[in-house]
Structure formats: C-alpha cells, structure tokens
Amino acid sequence: MAFFLAVGIHELLIQGGYARLNENTAAGDGFRRQSLNEEMLNYIQNTKDPGENLGLYWLETDFGTDPLKKTPDPELFSELKKRWASRPGWEEYIAQCRGIWNDVKYFPVPAPTGKTEAGVSFVDSWMYERNYGGKRGHEGTDIMADKNERGLYPVVSMTDGVVRHKGWLEQGGWRLGIVAPGGTYFYYAHLDSYADIEEGDTIQAGDLLGYMGDTGYSKTEGTTGNFPVHLHVGIYLFHNDEEISVNPYWVLRYLEPHKLKYS
C-alpha cells in the first residue's frame, strides 16, 4: 500500500511540474526573473543553444527556485527535452527562450584598451523600486559608469536586428529600440548621443549605437543630470499582443566575456 501511495504522490508531483508550461508561461513572474546560478551560467557559455538549455532548466527547477538534481551536461538536457518537448506550449515557450538568449553576441559596453581607464559595473536590480512618474518596479539592468562622464563610453548593439525606435522618452531620455531576428526587443536608454542610425536601419551585433549618458526623467528633450551616467538595458518579449519585460541581468553576465575593445 505504501509503495503505491508513494508512486501516486510522485506522479502528482510530475503532473504538477508540467503545469509550469502553458501558453502564458512567459508572462509569469518566475520566467520574467530569468533566474539561474553560476553553475548554469558557466555551462551555457559552451553550448550552441543556450536558450533551449535554459528553458529546460527553468521548467525543471521551477524557474530557478529548486536545485537541478544533476550536474548540467548534454546527456541531462537530452533527457529533459524528451520529457518536456511533447508538452503543449513547448514550441512557443522555447522560441521565446531562444529569442532572448540565442541572438545576443556582445556586451553592450566595450572594454577600454590602452590608456583609457573607464570600467563599468552592474547588479541585479530587477523590480527594485523606482519613483519617477509614480512608484514602479525597475524593469531592466543599469550598467553604471565608473567615470561619471557623459559621452565617454560607447554603446554597441548586443544583437543583429532592425532599429524599431529612436528618439526621446520622458523616462528613458535618448533611447534606441532594436528588434533582434528572434523577435525580442532590446532597449538602450539614457544615451548621450547617437551614431549615424535611423529607424528602419538594419544593424549587426557590435555596431556602434551611440554613447552612454544621463538623459531622461523629463518631458523636455535633452535634459541631463537627474542621475549618474549609465546605460539602462531592457529586454522585452511580445506575447498575445502584450509587451512583457524580462530581467536582463543574467544575459549581461553571460555576455561579459564577449566584450569588444575601444580606446
């Protein structure tokens, strides 16, 4: 009797886990946090399909809240794919994961070389409180300039794509929005100035977008000085005609070893 009860409980747990995957998974807080650990970060650095591997990792770990039961390796993820790939909602879900992770190629702020000493830093500030325009959660990651000097740090595109938006936003200041090949929208805000780029242009990963600044938090175009120089990075999916923000922090951590150089 105890054996059959244990089997039944195990089956209920499996079925409960399957409920994580549905047509609205990408809109859930767990998916939007994009949580992972250092072990998974190191693993995906050497995989050809980080989006699929992370998609499986999140389903298996309840979006990073539970530990992965085995050390990540190709055999494990092959087994997990057999478990999840036949479930309803898989194709759309994994396309969203790949759209975030498989198109990114370069960290958005190149590394200085030569006599230039101007580093950057960032932390996971997802949903930290912001108050301009009313209390809200921070839907992005701020890459802070070690030297608080506008126009010093170049900003490059993390992905190939098409420029969807260019111009002033009250909160974002001078900003660019680029749609990558997988359909994900990459947002670069508080720029000091632009490169020679217009809406509708096709760009390549690593192309210069402009320079880091401190524009924004004003309805008046060109306003500066309301906060330190930094680059706000946002990542957005489009699901059921709704714009959904996801946490860029671990994407930026993933891209840290992939910095272009500038002098």
N, C-alpha and C positions, 0 to 999 in steps of 0.2 A: 504493500500500500504506500509506504513512504517513498519507494522508488518511483512509482507512477505519479505521486504528488510532486516530486522533485522535477520530473520530466515535464509535467504540466506547467509548473512555475517557470522553468527555463524557456518553454515555448512562448509563454505570455510575455516574457521579457524581450524575446526576439521580435515578436509581433509589435510590441510597444516601441522598440527601436525603429522598426520600419516606418512608423508614423512620423518620424523626423523628415522623411522625404515625401513632399507633396507639392502641389502647384504653387504654394505660397511660401516655400522654404526660404527663398531669397529675401523675402520681406521680414523674416523673423529676426529678433534681436541677436540670437545665437550666431546665425550666419553673418549678419552685418558686422559683428565684432571681429570676425576673421581671426580668432584666437589660435595660436599654435605655440609650441615650445622650441627651445634651442635645438633639440634633437631633430625635430621635423624640419626646422629651418636649414640645418646642415644637410639633411637628406635631400631636400628638393634642389639644393644647389647643383646636384649632379644627376638630375633626372631630365628627360626630354619633355615630360608632360606634367609640370608641377601642378597645374590646375586640376587634373584628374586625381593625382595623388592626394592633394589637399581636400578635394571634395569627398573622397573616400574616408580620409582621416576624420573629417568633421562629422560625417554620418556615424562613424564607428565610435567616436568619443563624445557624442552629444555636444558637438561644436566646441571641443576642447575642454569640457568640464570634467571628463573622465580620462584616465590614462589609457594609452594604447596598450593592449595586452601583450604585444610582441614588439621586438625591435624592428623599426621600419626597414624593409628591404623589398626588392622586386617580387619575390615569392609571396610575401604577405599581401601586397597590393593586388597581385593577380587573384589571390583567393577572395579578397574583399570585393573586387569587381564582379566576380561570379555571383556573389551574394546580392549585390545592390543593382547591377546593371539591368536586370529584368523587372525592376520595380517601376510602377507608374510614376512619371515625373522625372525619371533619370536623365533623359536626353536634354531637357531644358535646363535642369539643375547643373549638369556637368558643363554645358555650354556657357553658363554664367560664371562658373569657376574658372574655366579656361579664358573667358573674356577678361577677367581681372588679372590672371597670373601669366598666361602664355604669351601675351603681346608685349609685356614690359621687357625692356632691354638695358636701359641705362638709368642710374641715379640722376635725379633732375638737376643737381648742382655739381658741376665738375670739380675735380680735385685740383688745388693750386699746385703749380710747379715753380721751380726757380726761386726768385727772391720773394715771391708773393706768399704771404703767410696769412691766410684767411680761411679758417675752418668753419664748420657748421656743426650743429647738434640738434637732436630732436628726441622727444619722449612720446610715449603712448598717451595722448591727451583726448582720446575718443570719448565724446559726450561729457567732457569737462564743462562746467558752467561758463556761459558767456552771457553778457548783459546788454550789449549794444543792440538797440532795437527791440528790447524785451528779453527776458530770461529764456535761454535755449541751451541745447547741448551742442558741443563742438563737433561738427561732422567732418573731421579731417585731421591732418597732422601738420604742425608748424615746424618748418626747418629754420632754426634760428641762426642768424649770422653772428660769428664771434666778433667781427668788426661791424659796429653799427653804422655802416656807411652805405647809403643808397647808391645803386648803380655800379657797385664793385663786383658783385657776384653774378656771373652768367647763369642763365636758366635754360636747360635743354629739354627737349621732348623725351619722355620715357618710352614712347612708342612711335611706331608709324601711325599715320592717320590723316584725318581731314579736319581743318580748323572749322569748328561749328560756330564759335562765338569769340568776338574780340570787342573790347571796349570797357566802359566804366560801369561798375556796380556799386551801390551805396556801401555794402558791407565789404565786398572784395576789392574795391579800387580798380586799378587797371588789371584786367584778367584775360586769360585765354581758356577756351574750352575745346578740347580735341577728342574726336570720336575715333577710337582705335579700330582695327579690322574686325575684332570680335564684337563690336557694338558698344563697348564700355566707354564712358565719358570721363576723360581725365581733365581736371580743373586746376589751373595755376593762377593764384591770386596775389594781390598786393605788389604787382610789378612796378618797377620804377619807369621802365621804358620797354618798347617793343623792338624786335628785329623786323626786317622787311617781310612781314607776313600779313596776309589779309584773309578774311573769312572765305571759305571755299578752297583755300590752298591745300594741296597735298604735301605732307611733310614726311620726313624719315626720322626714325629714332636717332637722337643725338643732335638733331638740328637745333640751332640757336633760336630760342623763343623771345628772349629779352633779358632784362636784368632785374635782380631782386631789389625790392623797395619797401616802402612803408605807406603805400597809398590805401585810402579807403576810410570807412566809418564816417562817411559824409555824403550828402547829396550833391555837394559841389565837386565837379570833376577836377582832378589834380591835387586834391587835399592830401597832405602828408603830415607825419609827425604825431599821429594819435597812438602809436605803439612802436616798438623797436622794429628794425629792418628784419624781415623774414619772408619766407615763401610758404604760403598755405597750399597744401596739396589735398585735393578732394577726388574721390573716385565714386562714380555713380553708374548704377545699372538702370535699365528701362524694363519694367515688368508690368504687364497689363495696363499700359499707358501711364504708369506711375514711375516717377524718378525715385530711386532708392539709393541712399548713400551707404557706403561700406567703409570700414576702417582701413586707411592706407598704411598704418604703422608697420605691419609685418611685410608688406610689399616693399616699403622703403628699406627695411632691414635686409630683405632678400637682395636688393639692388646695390647695397653698399659696396660689395666687392667689384661692382661694374660701373666705375666712375671714369668718365673721360677726363682729360687733362687740360688745364688752361694756365696761362702765365700772365 
